[in-house]
Amino acid sequence: MDQLLAMRAFARVVEAGSFTRAADSLDMPNATMSKLVQELEAHLGVKLLQRTTRRVTVTPEGQDYYAKATRILNDLEDIDSSFNVAQGKPRGNLRIDVGGLTAKDVLIPLLPDFIARYPEIRIELGVADRAVDLVGDNVDCVIRGGPLDNSSLIARHIGDAVMMTCAAPAYLKQFGIPAYPEELKNGHRLVSYVSSQNGRAMPFRFENNGERIEIKVEHRIGINESNAHFAAALAGIGIVQTFAHTAKAALREGTLTEILAKWRPPAYPFHVVYPHNRYVTHRLRVFIDWLLECFPDKVRGTDKR
């Protein structure tokens, strides 16, 4: 038995909550994953996992072994990372999850710089407007916008996006240009962004000299994916609130018009988030440092590259 590999396999099953997801994350057959855990249990003489057709449950002995095994695995990662640091060459896979618009307009345009700096880091980018299970999906970090509500995660603030309210010229010609936020309640069509986490439509928010207004009206259409949400504005379906860096090109080309400019929404915070119990590898550390350097200007729309 390869005890180290068996420990890694067992730890991933605990974190992923299933043999199939754990096998996928380690790129090995499901049967191999199961055999490794069985050999580990036989070697230890204890039952680490209770298996049924529907779920995998960690036994008390398994919980104790997981806590001790992960300390060893993290120490090994630390040793490997220390040599990489000494050589100045962070390497390995880095799994990142990010929302659609943020990937398209911010992160991907910046990535050539990161790839040039760290050519031995392989990036796996998951792009979707959804809540990701960082541990279960074996994701190193997530770039998230908006307020954070999960205290079990470590979050680093990496920038604030300027928000604006926009609509297509054809829409404004038909329905008129509102001069005050409250006018949106009078026959205007709002296209709401719907949270994939709770299914709720985000309210339209406005701020002017310390005064804040929140508009909650029945939306014309609700969309839970950011690229499609922005496309709805371009199609003239209704009014949206979106990022200034996303709308910049459409505003310049005249396919969108900013409205209620004196009542821009509050700044939208972005964080890079990772699990509190996940060892911060050298490759994750340099990625976070790079984000802190590059992301703020890009998300504000002041990046000159």
Short mmCIF file of the C-alpha atoms (twelve columns), coordinates in Angstrom:
data_MODEL
# 
_entry.id   MODEL 
# 
loop_
_atom_site.group_PDB 
_atom_site.id 
_atom_site.type_symbol 
_atom_site.label_atom_id 
_atom_site.label_alt_id 
_atom_site.label_comp_id 
_atom_site.label_asym_id 
_atom_site.label_seq_id 
_atom_site.Cartn_x 
_atom_site.Cartn_y 
_atom_site.Cartn_z 
_atom_site.pdbx_PDB_model_num 
ATOM 1   C CA . MET A 1   0.000   0.000  0.000   1 
ATOM 2   C CA . ASP A 2   1.164   3.506  -0.834  1 
ATOM 3   C CA . GLN A 3   0.282   4.979  2.551   1 
ATOM 4   C CA . LEU A 4   0.794   8.595  1.548   1 
ATOM 5   C CA . LEU A 5   -1.449  8.205  -1.497  1 
ATOM 6   C CA . ALA A 6   -4.027  6.382  0.627   1 
ATOM 7   C CA . MET A 7   -4.000  9.237  3.149   1 
ATOM 8   C CA . ARG A 8   -4.542  11.756 0.365   1 
ATOM 9   C CA . ALA A 9   -7.364  9.651  -1.061  1 
ATOM 10  C CA . PHE A 10  -9.094  9.310  2.307   1 
ATOM 11  C CA . ALA A 11  -8.758  13.059 3.024   1 
ATOM 12  C CA . ARG A 12  -10.307 13.941 -0.332  1 
ATOM 13  C CA . VAL A 13  -13.260 11.593 0.259   1 
ATOM 14  C CA . VAL A 14  -13.906 13.323 3.596   1 
ATOM 15  C CA . GLU A 15  -13.651 16.781 2.011   1 
ATOM 16  C CA . ALA A 16  -15.660 15.967 -1.105  1 
ATOM 17  C CA . GLY A 17  -18.304 13.905 0.667   1 
ATOM 18  C CA . SER A 18  -18.277 11.165 -1.967  1 
ATOM 19  C CA . PHE A 19  -15.897 8.712  -3.609  1 
ATOM 20  C CA . THR A 20  -16.859 9.867  -7.104  1 
ATOM 21  C CA . ARG A 21  -16.122 13.547 -6.504  1 
ATOM 22  C CA . ALA A 22  -12.914 12.686 -4.655  1 
ATOM 23  C CA . ALA A 23  -11.755 10.432 -7.494  1 
ATOM 24  C CA . ASP A 24  -12.502 13.147 -10.050 1 
ATOM 25  C CA . SER A 25  -10.529 15.743 -8.067  1 
ATOM 26  C CA . LEU A 26  -7.474  13.462 -7.899  1 
ATOM 27  C CA . ASP A 27  -7.924  12.275 -11.495 1 
ATOM 28  C CA . MET A 28  -8.048  8.583  -10.605 1 
ATOM 29  C CA . PRO A 29  -10.605 5.814  -11.180 1 
ATOM 30  C CA . ASN A 30  -13.351 5.427  -8.587  1 
ATOM 31  C CA . ALA A 31  -12.344 1.806  -8.020  1 
ATOM 32  C CA . THR A 32  -8.756  2.845  -7.242  1 
ATOM 33  C CA . MET A 33  -9.973  5.433  -4.743  1 
ATOM 34  C CA . SER A 34  -12.160 2.853  -2.984  1 
ATOM 35  C CA . LYS A 35  -9.343  0.292  -2.906  1 
ATOM 36  C CA . LEU A 36  -6.901  2.787  -1.359  1 
ATOM 37  C CA . VAL A 37  -9.314  3.644  1.453   1 
ATOM 38  C CA . GLN A 38  -10.057 -0.039 2.096   1 
ATOM 39  C CA . GLU A 39  -6.338  -0.809 2.288   1 
ATOM 40  C CA . LEU A 40  -5.848  2.098  4.680   1 
ATOM 41  C CA . GLU A 41  -8.666  0.838  6.919   1 
ATOM 42  C CA . ALA A 42  -7.174  -2.672 6.880   1 
ATOM 43  C CA . HIS A 43  -3.744  -1.269 7.730   1 
ATOM 44  C CA . LEU A 44  -5.127  0.720  10.665  1 
ATOM 45  C CA . GLY A 45  -7.578  -1.931 11.768  1 
ATOM 46  C CA . VAL A 46  -10.446 0.570  12.100  1 
ATOM 47  C CA . LYS A 47  -13.421 1.674  10.046  1 
ATOM 48  C CA . LEU A 48  -12.839 5.211  8.797   1 
ATOM 49  C CA . LEU A 49  -15.942 5.621  6.631   1 
ATOM 50  C CA . GLN A 50  -19.480 4.255  6.646   1 
ATOM 51  C CA . ARG A 51  -20.686 3.731  3.082   1 
ATOM 52  C CA . THR A 52  -24.254 3.459  1.829   1 
ATOM 53  C CA . THR A 53  -25.653 3.726  -1.682  1 
ATOM 54  C CA . ARG A 54  -26.561 7.375  -1.035  1 
ATOM 55  C CA . ARG A 55  -23.889 8.844  1.210   1 
ATOM 56  C CA . VAL A 56  -20.528 8.511  2.897   1 
ATOM 57  C CA . THR A 57  -20.301 9.200  6.646   1 
ATOM 58  C CA . VAL A 58  -17.072 9.687  8.565   1 
ATOM 59  C CA . THR A 59  -16.791 7.549  11.706  1 
ATOM 60  C CA . PRO A 60  -15.420 9.030  14.972  1 
ATOM 61  C CA . GLU A 61  -12.162 7.194  14.302  1 
ATOM 62  C CA . GLY A 62  -12.188 8.584  10.773  1 
ATOM 63  C CA . GLN A 63  -12.621 12.135 12.058  1 
ATOM 64  C CA . ASP A 64  -9.671  11.710 14.403  1 
ATOM 65  C CA . TYR A 65  -7.506  10.193 11.658  1 
ATOM 66  C CA . TYR A 66  -8.518  12.931 9.195   1 
ATOM 67  C CA . ALA A 67  -7.457  15.677 11.609  1 
ATOM 68  C CA . LYS A 68  -4.047  14.049 12.135  1 
ATOM 69  C CA . ALA A 69  -3.545  13.062 8.498   1 
ATOM 70  C CA . THR A 70  -4.281  16.543 7.162   1 
ATOM 71  C CA . ARG A 71  -1.661  18.005 9.505   1 
ATOM 72  C CA . ILE A 72  0.901   15.609 8.001   1 
ATOM 73  C CA . LEU A 73  -0.211  16.343 4.439   1 
ATOM 74  C CA . ASN A 74  -0.041  20.083 5.100   1 
ATOM 75  C CA . ASP A 75  3.442   19.706 6.566   1 
ATOM 76  C CA . LEU A 76  4.544   17.887 3.420   1 
ATOM 77  C CA . GLU A 77  3.005   20.659 1.303   1 
ATOM 78  C CA . ASP A 78  4.878   23.162 3.448   1 
ATOM 79  C CA . ILE A 79  8.166   21.350 2.887   1 
ATOM 80  C CA . ASP A 80  7.651   21.215 -0.876  1 
ATOM 81  C CA . SER A 81  6.546   24.840 -0.942  1 
ATOM 82  C CA . SER A 82  9.583   25.998 1.057   1 
ATOM 83  C CA . PHE A 83  11.892  24.562 -1.602  1 
ATOM 84  C CA . ASN A 84  9.840   26.191 -4.333  1 
ATOM 85  C CA . VAL A 85  10.050  29.506 -2.468  1 
ATOM 86  C CA . ALA A 86  13.801  29.134 -2.123  1 
ATOM 87  C CA . GLN A 87  14.065  28.531 -5.861  1 
ATOM 88  C CA . GLY A 88  11.540  31.289 -6.597  1 
ATOM 89  C CA . LYS A 89  9.478   28.927 -8.726  1 
ATOM 90  C CA . PRO A 90  5.935   28.308 -7.474  1 
ATOM 91  C CA . ARG A 91  4.417   25.443 -9.425  1 
ATOM 92  C CA . GLY A 92  1.454   23.106 -9.612  1 
ATOM 93  C CA . ASN A 93  -2.292  23.389 -10.223 1 
ATOM 94  C CA . LEU A 94  -4.279  26.377 -9.022  1 
ATOM 95  C CA . ARG A 95  -8.073  25.989 -9.133  1 
ATOM 96  C CA . ILE A 96  -9.951  29.307 -9.158  1 
ATOM 97  C CA . ASP A 97  -13.694 29.985 -9.347  1 
ATOM 98  C CA . VAL A 98  -15.081 33.322 -10.567 1 
ATOM 99  C CA . GLY A 99  -18.317 34.832 -11.888 1 
ATOM 100 C CA . GLY A 100 -18.977 35.269 -15.592 1 
ATOM 101 C CA . LEU A 101 -18.609 39.033 -16.058 1 
ATOM 102 C CA . THR A 102 -15.667 39.234 -13.663 1 
ATOM 103 C CA . ALA A 103 -13.894 36.482 -15.585 1 
ATOM 104 C CA . LYS A 104 -14.542 38.066 -18.993 1 
ATOM 105 C CA . ASP A 105 -13.917 41.716 -18.171 1 
ATOM 106 C CA . VAL A 106 -11.371 41.616 -15.348 1 
ATOM 107 C CA . LEU A 107 -9.536  38.388 -14.592 1 
ATOM 108 C CA . ILE A 108 -8.954  36.884 -18.039 1 
ATOM 109 C CA . PRO A 109 -7.581  40.148 -19.542 1 
ATOM 110 C CA . LEU A 110 -5.124  40.280 -16.619 1 
ATOM 111 C CA . LEU A 111 -4.056  36.620 -16.722 1 
ATOM 112 C CA . PRO A 112 -1.353  36.943 -19.421 1 
ATOM 113 C CA . ASP A 113 0.679   38.972 -16.917 1 
ATOM 114 C CA . PHE A 114 0.308   36.293 -14.214 1 
ATOM 115 C CA . ILE A 115 1.163   33.484 -16.655 1 
ATOM 116 C CA . ALA A 116 4.281   35.349 -17.773 1 
ATOM 117 C CA . ARG A 117 5.411   35.822 -14.176 1 
ATOM 118 C CA . TYR A 118 4.656   32.276 -13.028 1 
ATOM 119 C CA . PRO A 119 4.904   29.958 -16.051 1 
ATOM 120 C CA . GLU A 120 5.027   26.787 -13.926 1 
ATOM 121 C CA . ILE A 121 1.603   27.377 -12.319 1 
ATOM 122 C CA . ARG A 122 -1.223  25.644 -14.192 1 
ATOM 123 C CA . ILE A 123 -4.569  27.421 -13.845 1 
ATOM 124 C CA . GLU A 124 -7.945  25.701 -13.855 1 
ATOM 125 C CA . LEU A 125 -10.619 28.387 -14.059 1 
ATOM 126 C CA . GLY A 126 -14.216 27.632 -13.152 1 
ATOM 127 C CA . VAL A 127 -16.567 30.310 -14.496 1 
ATOM 128 C CA . ALA A 128 -20.160 30.462 -13.244 1 
ATOM 129 C CA . ASP A 129 -22.442 32.712 -11.207 1 
ATOM 130 C CA . ARG A 130 -23.040 30.143 -8.487  1 
ATOM 131 C CA . ALA A 131 -21.976 29.296 -4.987  1 
ATOM 132 C CA . VAL A 132 -19.075 26.871 -5.104  1 
ATOM 133 C CA . ASP A 133 -18.161 24.376 -2.386  1 
ATOM 134 C CA . LEU A 134 -14.489 25.228 -1.982  1 
ATOM 135 C CA . VAL A 135 -13.667 22.094 0.018   1 
ATOM 136 C CA . GLY A 136 -15.954 19.638 -1.737  1 
ATOM 137 C CA . ASP A 137 -15.004 20.867 -5.211  1 
ATOM 138 C CA . ASN A 138 -11.313 21.090 -4.254  1 
ATOM 139 C CA . VAL A 139 -11.111 24.761 -5.266  1 
ATOM 140 C CA . ASP A 140 -8.127  26.771 -4.019  1 
ATOM 141 C CA . CYS A 141 -9.886  30.130 -3.999  1 
ATOM 142 C CA . VAL A 142 -12.931 32.011 -5.230  1 
ATOM 143 C CA . ILE A 143 -13.232 35.613 -6.390  1 
ATOM 144 C CA . ARG A 144 -16.570 36.834 -5.058  1 
ATOM 145 C CA . GLY A 145 -18.436 40.084 -5.383  1 
ATOM 146 C CA . GLY A 146 -20.885 41.520 -2.889  1 
ATOM 147 C CA . PRO A 147 -21.288 41.027 0.855   1 
ATOM 148 C CA . LEU A 148 -19.862 37.892 2.461   1 
ATOM 149 C CA . ASP A 149 -21.915 35.801 4.861   1 
ATOM 150 C CA . ASN A 150 -19.809 32.687 5.486   1 
ATOM 151 C CA . SER A 151 -17.636 33.072 8.580   1 
ATOM 152 C CA . SER A 152 -15.916 29.723 7.937   1 
ATOM 153 C CA . LEU A 153 -13.987 31.275 5.049   1 
ATOM 154 C CA . ILE A 154 -11.001 33.607 4.981   1 
ATOM 155 C CA . ALA A 155 -11.579 36.658 2.784   1 
ATOM 156 C CA . ARG A 156 -9.144  39.278 1.489   1 
ATOM 157 C CA . HIS A 157 -10.610 42.474 0.081   1 
ATOM 158 C CA . ILE A 158 -9.161  43.030 -3.407  1 
ATOM 159 C CA . GLY A 159 -11.079 45.992 -4.770  1 
ATOM 160 C CA . ASP A 160 -14.346 47.881 -5.251  1 
ATOM 161 C CA . ALA A 161 -16.179 48.152 -8.552  1 
ATOM 162 C CA . VAL A 162 -17.972 51.312 -9.671  1 
ATOM 163 C CA . MET A 163 -21.638 50.560 -10.408 1 
ATOM 164 C CA . MET A 164 -24.007 52.376 -12.736 1 
ATOM 165 C CA . THR A 165 -27.586 52.230 -14.002 1 
ATOM 166 C CA . CYS A 166 -27.964 51.757 -17.766 1 
ATOM 167 C CA . ALA A 167 -30.450 51.153 -20.551 1 
ATOM 168 C CA . ALA A 168 -30.391 50.953 -24.337 1 
ATOM 169 C CA . PRO A 169 -31.246 54.149 -26.262 1 
ATOM 170 C CA . ALA A 170 -34.235 52.419 -27.894 1 
ATOM 171 C CA . TYR A 171 -35.659 51.586 -24.477 1 
ATOM 172 C CA . LEU A 172 -35.225 55.169 -23.228 1 
ATOM 173 C CA . LYS A 173 -36.844 56.541 -26.386 1 
ATOM 174 C CA . GLN A 174 -39.916 54.385 -25.720 1 
ATOM 175 C CA . PHE A 175 -40.207 54.723 -21.924 1 
ATOM 176 C CA . GLY A 176 -38.442 57.997 -21.188 1 
ATOM 177 C CA . ILE A 177 -35.394 58.890 -19.091 1 
ATOM 178 C CA . PRO A 178 -36.036 58.881 -15.329 1 
ATOM 179 C CA . ALA A 179 -34.634 61.851 -13.423 1 
ATOM 180 C CA . TYR A 180 -35.023 60.397 -9.940  1 
ATOM 181 C CA . PRO A 181 -34.858 56.800 -8.641  1 
ATOM 182 C CA . GLU A 182 -38.481 56.774 -7.450  1 
ATOM 183 C CA . GLU A 183 -39.591 57.264 -11.073 1 
ATOM 184 C CA . LEU A 184 -38.536 53.680 -11.776 1 
ATOM 185 C CA . LYS A 185 -41.751 52.599 -10.047 1 
ATOM 186 C CA . ASN A 186 -43.838 54.344 -12.696 1 
ATOM 187 C CA . GLY A 187 -44.041 51.945 -15.609 1 
ATOM 188 C CA . HIS A 188 -40.341 51.289 -16.165 1 
ATOM 189 C CA . ARG A 189 -39.084 47.799 -16.940 1 
ATOM 190 C CA . LEU A 190 -36.341 46.639 -14.593 1 
ATOM 191 C CA . VAL A 191 -34.100 43.679 -15.392 1 
ATOM 192 C CA . SER A 192 -33.053 42.209 -12.060 1 
ATOM 193 C CA . TYR A 193 -30.019 40.127 -11.304 1 
ATOM 194 C CA . VAL A 194 -31.221 37.054 -9.400  1 
ATOM 195 C CA . SER A 195 -28.875 35.470 -6.862  1 
ATOM 196 C CA . SER A 196 -28.029 31.853 -7.696  1 
ATOM 197 C CA . GLN A 197 -27.538 31.237 -3.966  1 
ATOM 198 C CA . ASN A 198 -30.990 32.180 -2.673  1 
ATOM 199 C CA . GLY A 199 -33.060 32.880 -5.787  1 
ATOM 200 C CA . ARG A 200 -33.786 36.452 -4.707  1 
ATOM 201 C CA . ALA A 201 -33.702 39.429 -7.029  1 
ATOM 202 C CA . MET A 202 -31.139 42.036 -6.079  1 
ATOM 203 C CA . PRO A 203 -32.824 45.387 -5.349  1 
ATOM 204 C CA . PHE A 204 -31.842 48.510 -7.260  1 
ATOM 205 C CA . ARG A 205 -29.743 50.669 -4.933  1 
ATOM 206 C CA . PHE A 206 -28.884 54.364 -5.258  1 
ATOM 207 C CA . GLU A 207 -26.705 56.787 -3.304  1 
ATOM 208 C CA . ASN A 208 -26.285 60.557 -3.440  1 
ATOM 209 C CA . ASN A 209 -24.489 62.714 -0.856  1 
ATOM 210 C CA . GLY A 210 -25.100 60.220 1.927   1 
ATOM 211 C CA . GLU A 211 -28.750 59.602 1.018   1 
ATOM 212 C CA . ARG A 212 -29.550 56.024 0.073   1 
ATOM 213 C CA . ILE A 213 -32.598 54.716 -1.760  1 
ATOM 214 C CA . GLU A 214 -33.515 51.098 -2.422  1 
ATOM 215 C CA . ILE A 215 -36.085 50.272 -5.098  1 
ATOM 216 C CA . LYS A 216 -37.939 46.984 -4.894  1 
ATOM 217 C CA . VAL A 217 -40.498 46.575 -7.647  1 
ATOM 218 C CA . GLU A 218 -41.655 43.578 -9.644  1 
ATOM 219 C CA . HIS A 219 -39.059 43.123 -12.346 1 
ATOM 220 C CA . ARG A 220 -39.824 42.599 -16.011 1 
ATOM 221 C CA . ILE A 221 -37.305 39.786 -16.165 1 
ATOM 222 C CA . GLY A 222 -34.931 38.173 -13.655 1 
ATOM 223 C CA . ILE A 223 -31.637 36.632 -14.786 1 
ATOM 224 C CA . ASN A 224 -29.167 34.662 -12.645 1 
ATOM 225 C CA . GLU A 225 -26.114 34.848 -14.934 1 
ATOM 226 C CA . SER A 226 -24.171 38.071 -15.250 1 
ATOM 227 C CA . ASN A 227 -23.315 37.958 -18.966 1 
ATOM 228 C CA . ALA A 228 -26.946 37.247 -19.874 1 
ATOM 229 C CA . HIS A 229 -28.074 39.998 -17.488 1 
ATOM 230 C CA . PHE A 230 -25.893 42.526 -19.295 1 
ATOM 231 C CA . ALA A 231 -27.029 41.219 -22.703 1 
ATOM 232 C CA . ALA A 232 -30.625 41.930 -21.701 1 
ATOM 233 C CA . ALA A 233 -29.772 45.615 -21.329 1 
ATOM 234 C CA . LEU A 234 -28.105 45.674 -24.754 1 
ATOM 235 C CA . ALA A 235 -31.218 44.052 -26.223 1 
ATOM 236 C CA . GLY A 236 -33.385 46.894 -24.914 1 
ATOM 237 C CA . ILE A 237 -35.422 44.701 -22.561 1 
ATOM 238 C CA . GLY A 238 -35.100 47.122 -19.684 1 
ATOM 239 C CA . ILE A 239 -32.950 48.952 -17.137 1 
ATOM 240 C CA . VAL A 240 -30.045 47.222 -15.374 1 
ATOM 241 C CA . GLN A 241 -27.471 48.051 -12.756 1 
ATOM 242 C CA . THR A 242 -24.059 46.775 -13.761 1 
ATOM 243 C CA . PHE A 243 -20.328 47.383 -13.422 1 
ATOM 244 C CA . ALA A 244 -18.850 50.509 -14.986 1 
ATOM 245 C CA . HIS A 245 -15.909 48.498 -16.355 1 
ATOM 246 C CA . THR A 246 -18.368 46.162 -18.104 1 
ATOM 247 C CA . ALA A 247 -20.517 48.950 -19.557 1 
ATOM 248 C CA . LYS A 248 -17.591 51.136 -20.651 1 
ATOM 249 C CA . ALA A 249 -17.357 49.888 -24.236 1 
ATOM 250 C CA . ALA A 250 -21.141 49.926 -24.776 1 
ATOM 251 C CA . LEU A 251 -21.351 53.487 -23.448 1 
ATOM 252 C CA . ARG A 252 -18.551 54.562 -25.776 1 
ATOM 253 C CA . GLU A 253 -20.237 52.895 -28.756 1 
ATOM 254 C CA . GLY A 254 -23.647 54.327 -27.856 1 
ATOM 255 C CA . THR A 255 -25.385 50.962 -27.441 1 
ATOM 256 C CA . LEU A 256 -26.061 51.796 -23.773 1 
ATOM 257 C CA . THR A 257 -26.740 55.048 -21.954 1 
ATOM 258 C CA . GLU A 258 -26.074 55.734 -18.313 1 
ATOM 259 C CA . ILE A 259 -29.064 57.139 -16.417 1 
ATOM 260 C CA . LEU A 260 -29.386 58.561 -12.902 1 
ATOM 261 C CA . ALA A 261 -25.661 59.368 -12.926 1 
ATOM 262 C CA . LYS A 262 -26.019 61.534 -9.792  1 
ATOM 263 C CA . TRP A 263 -27.516 58.492 -8.041  1 
ATOM 264 C CA . ARG A 264 -24.937 55.828 -8.711  1 
ATOM 265 C CA . PRO A 265 -25.210 52.637 -6.643  1 
ATOM 266 C CA . PRO A 266 -22.747 52.120 -3.768  1 
ATOM 267 C CA . ALA A 267 -19.383 50.624 -4.664  1 
ATOM 268 C CA . TYR A 268 -19.448 46.836 -5.060  1 
ATOM 269 C CA . PRO A 269 -16.748 45.030 -3.040  1 
ATOM 270 C CA . PHE A 270 -14.736 42.062 -4.303  1 
ATOM 271 C CA . HIS A 271 -12.886 39.511 -2.190  1 
ATOM 272 C CA . VAL A 272 -10.659 36.524 -2.794  1 
ATOM 273 C CA . VAL A 273 -11.903 33.752 -0.513  1 
ATOM 274 C CA . TYR A 274 -10.393 30.450 0.616   1 
ATOM 275 C CA . PRO A 275 -11.142 27.907 3.381   1 
ATOM 276 C CA . HIS A 276 -9.704  28.602 6.825   1 
ATOM 277 C CA . ASN A 277 -8.419  25.027 7.101   1 
ATOM 278 C CA . ARG A 278 -6.750  25.007 3.680   1 
ATOM 279 C CA . TYR A 279 -2.979  25.366 3.694   1 
ATOM 280 C CA . VAL A 280 -1.982  28.480 1.744   1 
ATOM 281 C CA . THR A 281 0.473   27.132 -0.794  1 
ATOM 282 C CA . HIS A 282 3.164   29.238 -2.389  1 
ATOM 283 C CA . ARG A 283 1.222   29.289 -5.675  1 
ATOM 284 C CA . LEU A 284 -1.958  30.502 -3.921  1 
ATOM 285 C CA . ARG A 285 -0.013  33.102 -1.970  1 
ATOM 286 C CA . VAL A 286 1.578   34.617 -5.088  1 
ATOM 287 C CA . PHE A 287 -1.797  34.595 -6.840  1 
ATOM 288 C CA . ILE A 288 -3.420  36.510 -3.974  1 
ATOM 289 C CA . ASP A 289 -0.519  38.999 -3.893  1 
ATOM 290 C CA . TRP A 290 -0.839  39.444 -7.653  1 
ATOM 291 C CA . LEU A 291 -4.595  40.059 -7.339  1 
ATOM 292 C CA . LEU A 292 -3.980  42.729 -4.705  1 
ATOM 293 C CA . GLU A 293 -1.570  44.413 -7.108  1 
ATOM 294 C CA . CYS A 294 -3.576  44.231 -10.351 1 
ATOM 295 C CA . PHE A 295 -7.246  43.707 -9.549  1 
ATOM 296 C CA . PRO A 296 -8.204  47.035 -7.855  1 
ATOM 297 C CA . ASP A 297 -7.345  49.269 -10.847 1 
ATOM 298 C CA . LYS A 298 -8.892  46.867 -13.343 1 
ATOM 299 C CA . VAL A 299 -12.184 46.537 -11.478 1 
ATOM 300 C CA . ARG A 300 -12.390 50.326 -11.069 1 
ATOM 301 C CA . GLY A 301 -11.767 50.743 -14.791 1 
ATOM 302 C CA . THR A 302 -8.506  52.678 -14.277 1 
ATOM 303 C CA . ASP A 303 -6.183  49.947 -15.556 1 
ATOM 304 C CA . LYS A 304 -4.081  51.325 -18.420 1 
ATOM 305 C CA . ARG A 305 -2.833  48.051 -19.893 1 
# 
